[in-house]
């Protein structure tokens, strides 16, 4: 089971690096470089938590900036689950900013990945995101 999860995360990580056209990943030089993988993981988790808080408070640009930095860190340390979380939240931040096409690109990329990898939870989340994009674009 553990090997299967590692294989899935490896496939997911590689796929996420190419399927999310709406997510502009911050250059690594823009992200404070942590010394260890654990430090990087903690830094990314803090950025995602702050991004979620910024989303809830309507501060979408700050949310997006932090989430893009988190995504870059997760990508560097090959944390597929973290990449998914940061990408999903980035999609919602983009909707909040009115950038529905970029958000659609993220959610559609995640949906395609979920279908290809038979990952039902991610498929459900991506479909919910696409519904939010559709409602926002209709307004």
N, C-alpha and C positions, 0 to 999 in steps of 0.2 A: 504494500500500500504506500509506504513512504517513497519507494523508488518511483512508483507511478506518479505521485504528486510532484516529485522533483522533475520528472520528464515533462509533465504538463506545464509546470512553471517555466521550464526552459523553452518550450515551444511558445508559450504565451509571451514570454519576454522578447523573444526574437520577432514574433509577429507584431507586438505592440510598437516596436521600433519603426515599423513601416506602414501600419494601417491607419494611423490617426492624423489625417491631413489637416485637421482644424486645430491641432495642439502644437503651438510653437514652443518647443522646448527651450528653456533658457540655456544659454551657453554655460558650460561648466565653470568657466572663469567668473561668471556672475554669481555663482553659488559659493557661499563660504565653504571652503574645503575642510572637511573633518578628517581627523587623523586615522581613525579605525572604522571598520565596517559597522561596528556597534554605534560609534559616534554618528556616522552617516545615517544609520537607521533611526536613531533618536532624533536627529535634526529633521529628517523627512517627516517623521511622525508629528513633531511639533508644528511643522509647516502645514501639514494636512489638517491638524486640529485647529490651527489659527484660520486656515482657509474655510473650514466649515463654519466657524464662528463669524467670519466676515460675510459669508453667504447669508447666514441667518439675519445679520444686521443690515443687509442690503449694500454692503461695501464690496461690490462685485469686482472692481479692478484690483483691489488689494488681495481679494480671494484668489483671483486668477494668477496674479504674480507669484504668490506663495505656492500655489498648487503646481505651477509650471516648474518652480524650483524643486519642489518635492518630487515631481515626475522625473526630472533630470537625475536626482540622486538615486531614486529607485531604479532607474534605468542603468545607472552606473554600477550599482551593487546587485543588479539582476534580480530584483524583487518584483516578480510578476503581480502578486496580489496588491502590493503598494502602487504599482503603476496603474492597475485597474482602478483602484480607489481614487487616485489623483486625477486620472482621466475622466472618470464619471463626474466628479465634483467640478472639474474644469468645464465640462460641458454645461453644467447648470450655471456656472459663473458667466459663461459666454451668452447664455440665454438672457441672464439678467442685464448684460451689457447691450442687448439687442443684436448680437452677432449670431443670428440664428443659423446661417449657412455654415459657419465654422463649428457651431455646436452640433448641427446635423452631421457633419463630417466625422466628428468624434463618436457620436452615438452610433452612426451607421457602421463605422469601422469596428467598434466594439461588438455590435450585433453580428457582423460578418464573422468576426473572430469566434464569438460564442457559438454560432451555428457550426462553423468548421470544426471546433474542438468539442462540441456536444456539452457545453457548459450552460446548463439551464438557468442558474442564478444570474449569470451575466447577461444571458439573452433577455431575461425578464427586466433587468435593470436598464438595458439598452433600449428596449421597447418603450419603457416608461419615459426615458429621456426623449425619445423621438416623439412621443405624444405631447410632451411639454413643449418641444420645439414647434410642433404643428400648431398647437394652441397659440403660442406666442407669435408665430408668423401670421396667423389669421387676424390678429388684433390690429 
